[in-house]
Amino acid sequence: MTSLNKTPAQELNNTGAGARIERDSMGEMQVPSSALWGAQTQRAALNFPISKLRFSKVFVAMLGTIKLCAAKANQSLNLLDGERADAICAAAEQVVDGTLYSHFVLDIFQTGSGTSTNMNANEVIANRAAEILGGARGEKSRIHPNDHVNMSQSSNDVIPSAIHLAAHHSITNSLIPALEKLHGALEKKAEEFSSVLKVGRTHLQDATPMTLGQEFSGYTAQIEYGIQRLNRSLDSLSDLALGGTAVGTGLNTHPEFAARAIALINQRLKTKSFREARNHFEAQGARDAAVEVSGQLRCVAISLMKIANDLRWLSSGPRCAIGEIDLPATQPGSSIMPAKVNPVICESVMMVAAHVVGNDAAVACAGQHGNFELNVMLPVIAHNLLESIELLTSTAHNFTDRCVSGIEANIPRCLDFAEKSLATCTSLAPKVGYDVAAKIAKQALKEDKTVRQVATEIKALPQDELDRVLDLMSMTKPGL
């Protein structure tokens, strides 16, 4: 691994210059003097020099929220004195607001329980709390990372709880609003294009007429249903494993701890959503809720893939393809072909969708590794789930602002294709029979004419009735 890939914890040289000595249960470790983390974090940083991937800010903020609320709950149960509780809360508040984010240095690919990152939080908060009390970093006599910061907790209930909190918060406050914004833009276009006649397409072949507005209403509904699916899945994230400690039994935890801590979490997050897990053994041994939510994110991604790909094709051209809509021009499209403009926003949406599908596959695989009382792929579940939420959120905003809101219809081209479609013979079939209608369509294709022209030439119906039957707008709704 090159130095460019290393964290400050991994860069510490062997001489110990600029370092302090901290101890954990396995012995002494040199820790950078500027670091708030301690020996266990340092050891983990050296053990897992795998990637540049780190836990997201929202995940770390939720870890801080748990530690803060746990300290308050323990204080209320007379398990933690007020001075220590206040110092822990003050330090945890700085984790929540992101001030200490740079001290969360561990790789996603680490111990499967996320114990290393839980200890990263415990050590950072303990050292900062010690400073707040006038002590020094590494001075565990004042605030101990395990005895005080981690009181009534285990990595095995903290990390699953942080996953649920972070995913629930991000979906509720970021992703759903972004999708609602996209839904509104698509709905506006559906209304704007409600009278624009065009040809429908099935199997990539010409079909019966429809309106461009009807086509966009389908896209609008996809996003609406995606929002509904996400809202339904939020209940699965409402169960928090907090209080289960090591295996779900709650060993070393006051019976009232979880209820009090979760009430404080709800209060801080201004919600009533979260509750103690109805079954702690499911909450720690399985990650089914994360798998469910990831599947809904995949569904949203696939909806975006369909919409973006349709828009890309509908705008293809501008002269030699479909060209029924015009997308906003955002940047030059070629390094060699002057004036070429490509549907780059749609392409970015499609790549994000593909990435989210891949993330879901990783979450599904990781979800299978709930071995007995603990899933051992928690960090990768957390990372992929939260990355998918973040990517879909930013993509929905960008898709709305730089593409959907600026779409314009090429009305003459839409109408021309609708008139030329051989499938307009479908409305003739109830009047002249399927075989005669097919014969008219085949003749129109052979002679490069419209169905209307051939039907008029052979006098398939009286002219007034033919005009009524071949009225394109009437073909866009039920009727004979």
RODO-463276 format. One line per 5 residues: number of its first residue (from 0); their letters; for each residue x, y, z of C-alpha. Coordinates in Angstrom, 2 decimals. Example, Ala and Ser with C-alpha at 12.3 -4.5 7.8 and 13.67 -1.06 7.14 Angstrom:
2
0) AS) 12.30/-4.50/7.80 ~ 13.67/-1.06/7.14
% end
This chain:
480
0) MTSLN) 0.00/0.00/0.00 ~ 1.39/3.42/-0.94 ~ 1.50/6.26/1.55 ~ -1.26/7.98/-0.41 ~ -3.63/5.23/0.67
5) KTPAQ) -2.69/5.27/4.34 ~ -4.54/6.90/7.21 ~ -2.62/8.87/9.86 ~ -2.93/5.80/12.09 ~ -1.18/3.66/9.48
10) ELNNT) 1.52/6.26/8.77 ~ 2.93/6.23/12.30 ~ 6.62/5.40/11.95 ~ 8.45/2.79/13.95 ~ 10.53/5.27/15.93
15) GAGAR) 7.60/6.50/17.95 ~ 8.35/10.14/17.14 ~ 5.26/12.28/17.65 ~ 3.54/9.42/19.43 ~ 2.18/8.49/22.83
20) IERDS) 1.87/5.04/24.35 ~ -1.59/3.62/25.02 ~ -2.53/0.19/26.21 ~ -5.34/-2.23/25.48 ~ -5.88/-5.83/26.57
25) MGEMQ) -3.23/-7.02/24.11 ~ -0.49/-4.66/25.24 ~ 1.08/-1.33/24.33 ~ 0.55/0.58/21.08 ~ 2.12/3.74/19.73
30) VPSSA) -0.62/6.22/18.87 ~ -0.06/9.54/17.07 ~ 0.06/12.28/19.68 ~ -2.49/14.30/17.70 ~ -4.98/11.44/17.63
35) LWGAQ) -8.07/11.17/19.80 ~ -8.31/7.46/19.13 ~ -6.48/4.94/21.27 ~ -4.73/1.60/21.22 ~ -7.56/-0.57/19.89
40) TQRAA) -8.24/1.79/17.01 ~ -4.54/2.03/16.24 ~ -4.22/-1.75/16.23 ~ -7.20/-2.08/13.90 ~ -5.83/0.57/11.53
45) LNFPI) -2.66/-1.46/11.16 ~ -4.56/-4.73/10.79 ~ -6.87/-3.53/7.99 ~ -4.96/-1.46/5.38 ~ -7.48/-2.54/2.73
50) SKLRF) -9.10/0.45/1.04 ~ -9.85/4.15/1.22 ~ -13.46/3.43/2.23 ~ -14.54/4.86/5.59 ~ -17.83/4.99/7.44
55) SKVFV) -19.97/7.90/6.30 ~ -20.56/11.04/8.33 ~ -24.19/10.16/8.95 ~ -23.21/6.75/10.34 ~ -20.58/8.27/12.64
60) AMLGT) -23.09/10.92/13.74 ~ -25.53/8.18/14.71 ~ -22.77/6.39/16.65 ~ -22.26/9.64/18.54 ~ -26.01/9.91/19.13
65) IKLCA) -26.11/6.42/20.62 ~ -23.14/7.13/22.92 ~ -24.66/10.43/24.06 ~ -28.08/8.96/24.79 ~ -26.57/5.89/26.44
70) AKANQ) -24.62/8.10/28.83 ~ -27.74/10.03/29.74 ~ -29.71/6.83/30.24 ~ -26.98/5.35/32.43 ~ -26.87/8.55/34.47
75) SLNLL) -30.64/8.43/34.97 ~ -30.26/4.86/36.26 ~ -27.50/5.97/38.70 ~ -24.96/3.84/36.86 ~ -22.82/6.77/35.71
80) DGERA) -21.99/9.85/37.75 ~ -22.99/13.26/36.52 ~ -19.47/14.58/35.89 ~ -18.52/11.68/33.64 ~ -21.91/11.66/31.93
85) DAICA) -21.69/15.38/31.13 ~ -18.18/15.03/29.75 ~ -19.14/12.02/27.63 ~ -22.20/13.87/26.31 ~ -20.12/16.95/25.45
90) AAEQV) -17.58/14.83/23.58 ~ -20.28/12.78/21.85 ~ -21.95/16.00/20.74 ~ -18.77/16.83/18.83 ~ -18.96/13.43/17.14
95) VDGTL) -22.56/14.12/16.18 ~ -21.82/17.54/14.69 ~ -18.84/16.21/12.69 ~ -16.11/18.12/14.53 ~ -14.27/14.88/15.33
100) YSHFV) -15.01/13.02/12.09 ~ -11.35/13.03/11.01 ~ -10.54/10.82/13.99 ~ -12.70/7.99/12.63 ~ -9.95/6.43/10.58
105) LDIFQ) -10.83/2.77/10.17 ~ -11.41/0.86/6.97 ~ -14.85/-0.54/6.13 ~ -13.25/-3.95/5.59 ~ -12.48/-4.82/9.19
110) TGSGT) -13.88/-7.02/11.91 ~ -17.33/-8.16/10.78 ~ -19.07/-6.98/13.94 ~ -17.78/-3.44/13.52 ~ -16.15/-3.76/16.96
115) STNMN) -13.14/-1.79/15.75 ~ -15.31/1.18/14.79 ~ -17.37/0.95/17.99 ~ -14.07/1.12/19.90 ~ -12.92/3.95/17.65
120) ANEVI) -15.98/5.88/18.87 ~ -15.46/4.83/22.49 ~ -11.81/5.89/22.46 ~ -12.35/9.19/20.68 ~ -15.16/10.13/23.05
125) ANRAA) -13.25/8.96/26.13 ~ -10.12/10.91/25.22 ~ -12.05/14.05/24.32 ~ -14.10/13.75/27.51 ~ -10.89/13.39/29.52
130) EILGG) -9.64/16.63/27.97 ~ -12.91/18.34/28.81 ~ -12.37/17.32/32.44 ~ -8.85/18.75/32.36 ~ -7.02/15.49/31.80
135) ARGEK) -4.83/14.17/29.02 ~ -5.48/11.87/26.11 ~ -5.00/8.28/27.07 ~ -5.71/8.99/30.73 ~ -8.30/6.24/31.25
140) SRIHP) -8.72/6.81/34.98 ~ -11.05/9.74/34.30 ~ -13.09/8.33/31.41 ~ -12.62/4.75/30.33 ~ -13.69/3.85/26.75
145) NDHVN) -15.13/0.49/27.80 ~ -16.25/1.02/31.38 ~ -17.89/4.40/30.87 ~ -18.46/5.28/27.19 ~ -19.48/1.72/26.26
150) MSQSS) -21.46/1.12/29.46 ~ -24.58/-1.05/28.92 ~ -23.55/-1.61/25.30 ~ -21.79/-4.04/22.98 ~ -20.55/-3.56/19.44
155) NDVIP) -23.07/-6.29/18.62 ~ -26.05/-4.09/19.48 ~ -24.54/-0.65/18.84 ~ -23.47/-1.17/15.21 ~ -26.82/-2.69/14.06
160) SAIHL) -28.62/0.16/15.83 ~ -26.41/2.75/14.13 ~ -27.14/1.16/10.74 ~ -30.89/1.41/11.32 ~ -30.69/4.97/12.64
165) AAHHS) -28.52/6.20/9.79 ~ -30.52/4.51/7.05 ~ -33.89/5.59/8.49 ~ -32.69/9.17/8.96 ~ -31.16/9.39/5.47
170) ITNSL) -34.17/7.91/3.70 ~ -36.63/10.11/5.60 ~ -34.75/13.39/5.48 ~ -32.79/13.11/2.23 ~ -33.87/10.44/-0.25
175) IPALE) -37.65/10.72/-0.03 ~ -37.60/14.55/-0.38 ~ -35.31/14.20/-3.41 ~ -37.66/11.66/-4.99 ~ -40.67/13.86/-4.21
180) KLHGA) -38.92/16.68/-6.05 ~ -38.34/14.41/-9.07 ~ -41.94/13.19/-8.88 ~ -43.17/16.78/-9.00 ~ -41.06/17.59/-12.05
185) LEKKA) -42.25/14.49/-13.92 ~ -45.86/15.18/-12.97 ~ -45.53/18.71/-14.32 ~ -44.20/17.39/-17.61 ~ -47.01/14.83/-17.80
190) EEFSS) -49.53/17.67/-17.55 ~ -47.59/19.87/-19.98 ~ -47.46/17.11/-22.60 ~ -51.04/15.86/-22.10 ~ -52.15/16.90/-25.60
195) VLKVG) -48.99/15.96/-27.49 ~ -49.85/12.99/-29.72 ~ -47.12/10.45/-30.42 ~ -46.66/6.81/-31.32 ~ -46.45/4.18/-28.62
200) RTHLQ) -43.79/1.49/-28.89 ~ -43.82/-2.13/-27.79 ~ -41.00/-4.61/-28.52 ~ -39.19/-1.53/-29.91 ~ -41.76/-1.55/-32.74
205) DATPM) -44.43/1.00/-33.64 ~ -47.66/0.58/-31.69 ~ -50.90/2.50/-31.29 ~ -50.95/6.26/-30.60 ~ -50.74/7.72/-27.14
210) TLGQE) -49.85/11.09/-25.68 ~ -46.44/12.10/-24.46 ~ -48.18/13.06/-21.24 ~ -49.40/9.50/-20.78 ~ -45.87/8.24/-21.26
215) FSGYT) -44.58/10.65/-18.62 ~ -47.41/9.72/-16.28 ~ -45.94/6.23/-16.20 ~ -42.60/7.62/-15.10 ~ -44.37/9.74/-12.49
220) AQIEY) -46.12/6.69/-11.10 ~ -42.87/4.72/-10.90 ~ -41.36/7.34/-8.61 ~ -44.58/7.61/-6.59 ~ -44.63/3.87/-5.99
225) GIQRL) -40.92/3.93/-5.13 ~ -41.60/6.51/-2.41 ~ -44.42/4.35/-1.08 ~ -42.17/1.29/-1.00 ~ -39.50/3.17/0.92
230) NRSLD) -42.03/4.50/3.42 ~ -43.34/0.99/4.05 ~ -39.82/-0.33/4.61 ~ -39.03/2.30/7.24 ~ -40.92/0.35/9.89
235) SLSDL) -38.40/-2.47/9.60 ~ -35.64/0.00/10.46 ~ -37.49/1.23/13.54 ~ -36.41/-1.75/15.66 ~ -33.13/-1.01/17.47
240) ALGGT) -30.93/-3.79/18.83 ~ -29.72/-1.53/21.65 ~ -30.03/-3.33/24.97 ~ -29.18/-6.79/23.65 ~ -25.44/-6.45/24.37
245) AVGTG) -23.35/-9.44/23.31 ~ -25.83/-12.07/22.10 ~ -29.27/-10.54/22.68 ~ -29.74/-11.47/26.33 ~ -28.95/-8.02/27.70
250) LNTHP) -26.16/-9.19/29.99 ~ -24.52/-6.29/31.92 ~ -27.41/-3.99/31.07 ~ -30.09/-2.52/33.33 ~ -33.55/-3.76/32.29
255) EFAAR) -34.69/-0.17/31.71 ~ -31.59/0.97/29.80 ~ -32.77/0.31/26.25 ~ -36.16/1.96/26.71 ~ -34.61/5.05/28.27
260) AIALI) -31.81/5.36/25.74 ~ -34.16/4.92/22.77 ~ -36.59/7.47/24.18 ~ -33.70/9.92/24.30 ~ -32.69/9.01/20.73
265) NQRLK) -36.23/9.73/19.55 ~ -36.18/13.03/21.41 ~ -32.88/14.09/19.85 ~ -33.90/13.10/16.33 ~ -37.35/14.71/16.74
270) TKSFR) -39.21/11.54/15.92 ~ -41.25/8.79/17.53 ~ -40.12/6.18/15.05 ~ -37.65/4.10/17.02 ~ -38.37/1.35/19.52
275) EARNH) -36.54/-1.44/21.28 ~ -36.27/-4.54/19.11 ~ -39.22/-6.84/19.59 ~ -36.82/-9.77/19.47 ~ -33.19/-9.05/20.30
280) FEAQG) -31.95/-12.34/18.90 ~ -33.36/-11.54/15.46 ~ -32.09/-7.97/15.76 ~ -28.50/-9.13/16.24 ~ -28.37/-12.49/14.51
285) ARDAA) -30.01/-11.31/11.27 ~ -29.87/-8.26/9.04 ~ -33.17/-8.88/7.25 ~ -34.34/-5.28/7.67 ~ -31.23/-3.97/5.91
290) VEVSG) -31.68/-6.55/3.14 ~ -35.32/-5.47/2.73 ~ -34.50/-1.78/2.54 ~ -31.62/-2.41/0.15 ~ -34.07/-4.26/-2.10
295) QLRCV) -36.37/-1.23/-2.13 ~ -33.42/1.00/-2.99 ~ -32.63/-1.38/-5.85 ~ -36.22/-1.04/-7.05 ~ -35.94/2.76/-7.04
300) AISLM) -32.66/2.47/-8.94 ~ -34.25/0.25/-11.57 ~ -37.10/2.75/-11.95 ~ -34.56/5.50/-12.52 ~ -32.71/3.28/-15.01
305) KIAND) -35.90/2.76/-17.05 ~ -36.85/6.45/-16.99 ~ -33.37/7.71/-17.86 ~ -32.94/5.15/-20.62 ~ -36.34/6.01/-22.13
310) LRWLS) -35.49/9.71/-22.12 ~ -32.16/8.93/-23.75 ~ -33.88/7.04/-26.56 ~ -36.76/9.50/-26.96 ~ -34.23/12.32/-27.40
315) SGPRC) -31.98/10.34/-29.74 ~ -30.96/12.08/-32.93 ~ -31.43/14.95/-33.28 ~ -32.08/14.20/-36.98 ~ -31.49/10.54/-37.61
320) AIGEI) -33.28/8.79/-34.76 ~ -36.42/9.24/-32.63 ~ -36.01/12.84/-31.52 ~ -39.48/13.22/-29.98 ~ -38.16/15.23/-27.05
325) DLPAT) -35.28/17.63/-26.52 ~ -33.18/17.35/-23.38 ~ -31.32/20.35/-21.95 ~ -27.87/20.65/-23.48 ~ -25.39/20.48/-20.61
330) QPGSS) -21.94/20.05/-22.18 ~ -20.13/19.25/-25.45 ~ -20.51/15.58/-26.29 ~ -17.46/14.75/-28.35 ~ -13.77/15.51/-28.49
335) IMPAK) -13.78/15.05/-32.26 ~ -17.31/15.82/-33.53 ~ -18.08/19.54/-33.22 ~ -21.52/20.55/-31.88 ~ -22.40/17.03/-30.76
340) VNPVI) -24.43/16.96/-27.54 ~ -25.07/13.74/-25.62 ~ -27.65/12.75/-22.95 ~ -24.97/12.73/-20.26 ~ -27.26/13.33/-17.29
345) CESVM) -29.32/10.29/-18.24 ~ -26.13/8.27/-18.57 ~ -24.97/9.30/-15.10 ~ -28.34/8.24/-13.68 ~ -28.03/4.86/-15.35
350) MVAAH) -24.52/4.32/-13.97 ~ -25.68/5.16/-10.47 ~ -28.56/2.72/-10.89 ~ -26.14/-0.02/-11.91 ~ -23.94/0.76/-8.91
355) VVGND) -26.90/0.59/-6.52 ~ -27.89/-2.79/-7.96 ~ -24.34/-3.94/-7.25 ~ -24.51/-2.57/-3.71 ~ -27.73/-4.48/-3.18
360) AAVAC) -26.06/-7.69/-4.31 ~ -23.32/-7.12/-1.72 ~ -25.89/-6.43/1.01 ~ -27.81/-9.57/0.06 ~ -24.64/-11.63/0.22
365) AGQHG) -23.63/-10.06/3.53 ~ -27.10/-10.60/4.94 ~ -26.62/-14.34/4.56 ~ -23.81/-14.30/7.11 ~ -25.85/-14.04/10.26
370) NFELN) -24.03/-16.91/11.93 ~ -25.89/-17.93/15.09 ~ -26.19/-14.78/17.25 ~ -24.34/-12.23/15.09 ~ -24.02/-11.13/11.51
375) VMLPV) -20.32/-10.75/10.72 ~ -20.53/-8.44/7.72 ~ -22.04/-5.40/9.44 ~ -19.56/-2.77/8.14 ~ -20.06/-3.62/4.47
380) IAHNL) -23.83/-3.67/4.95 ~ -23.65/-0.23/6.55 ~ -21.40/1.19/3.85 ~ -23.30/-0.15/0.84 ~ -26.74/0.64/2.21
385) LESIE) -25.86/4.21/3.11 ~ -23.90/4.77/-0.10 ~ -26.93/3.69/-2.14 ~ -29.14/6.13/-0.25 ~ -26.64/8.95/-0.76
390) LLTST) -26.15/8.20/-4.47 ~ -29.88/7.97/-5.18 ~ -30.48/11.21/-3.30 ~ -27.91/13.26/-5.19 ~ -28.87/11.62/-8.49
395) AHNFT) -32.57/12.40/-8.05 ~ -31.75/16.05/-7.39 ~ -29.38/16.29/-10.35 ~ -31.72/14.42/-12.70 ~ -34.53/16.81/-11.79
400) DRCVS) -32.52/20.01/-12.04 ~ -30.34/19.31/-15.08 ~ -32.61/17.14/-17.17 ~ -36.28/16.53/-16.38 ~ -37.27/20.11/-15.60
405) GIEAN) -35.93/21.34/-18.95 ~ -37.38/18.69/-21.28 ~ -39.26/20.04/-24.30 ~ -41.49/18.15/-26.72 ~ -40.81/18.09/-30.45
410) IPRCL) -44.52/18.28/-31.24 ~ -44.38/18.08/-35.08 ~ -42.12/15.02/-34.97 ~ -44.31/13.33/-32.37 ~ -47.43/13.89/-34.50
415) DFAEK) -45.70/12.79/-37.68 ~ -44.67/9.46/-36.14 ~ -48.14/8.94/-34.69 ~ -49.73/9.42/-38.11 ~ -47.22/7.13/-39.83
420) SLATC) -47.65/4.25/-37.40 ~ -49.09/1.19/-39.15 ~ -50.63/0.25/-35.80 ~ -53.34/2.87/-36.35 ~ -55.03/0.09/-38.34
425) TSLAP) -55.92/-1.37/-34.93 ~ -58.89/0.99/-34.64 ~ -60.14/-0.20/-38.05 ~ -60.24/-3.85/-37.02 ~ -63.59/-3.72/-35.13
430) KVGYD) -65.16/-2.09/-38.21 ~ -63.63/-3.96/-41.17 ~ -62.22/-7.08/-39.49 ~ -58.73/-8.07/-38.44 ~ -57.71/-9.51/-41.83
435) VAAKI) -58.78/-6.48/-43.85 ~ -57.10/-4.13/-41.38 ~ -53.88/-6.16/-41.64 ~ -54.07/-6.02/-45.44 ~ -54.40/-2.23/-45.31
440) AKQAL) -51.36/-1.96/-43.03 ~ -49.24/-4.20/-45.26 ~ -50.19/-2.20/-48.35 ~ -49.35/1.05/-46.52 ~ -45.92/-0.29/-45.62
445) KEDKT) -45.24/-1.53/-49.16 ~ -46.31/1.74/-50.79 ~ -44.79/3.99/-48.10 ~ -48.18/5.50/-47.27 ~ -50.14/6.00/-44.07
450) VRQVA) -52.98/3.70/-43.04 ~ -55.28/6.66/-43.46 ~ -54.20/7.17/-47.07 ~ -54.67/3.53/-48.08 ~ -58.00/3.20/-46.21
455) TEIKA) -59.24/6.31/-48.00 ~ -58.08/5.04/-51.41 ~ -59.82/1.67/-51.09 ~ -62.89/3.24/-49.45 ~ -62.69/0.89/-46.50
460) LPQDE) -65.35/2.99/-44.73 ~ -67.43/6.06/-45.53 ~ -65.20/9.10/-45.22 ~ -66.89/10.61/-42.18 ~ -66.76/7.31/-40.32
465) LDRVL) -63.17/6.74/-41.41 ~ -62.19/10.16/-40.06 ~ -63.87/9.34/-36.76 ~ -62.30/5.88/-36.46 ~ -58.81/7.15/-37.36
470) DLMSM) -58.91/10.17/-35.05 ~ -55.57/9.84/-33.27 ~ -56.57/11.46/-30.00 ~ -59.56/9.13/-29.65 ~ -57.13/6.21/-29.85
475) TKPGL) -55.44/7.35/-26.63 ~ -58.35/6.28/-24.44 ~ -60.83/3.39/-24.16 ~ -63.50/3.20/-26.88 ~ -64.62/1.39/-30.01
% end
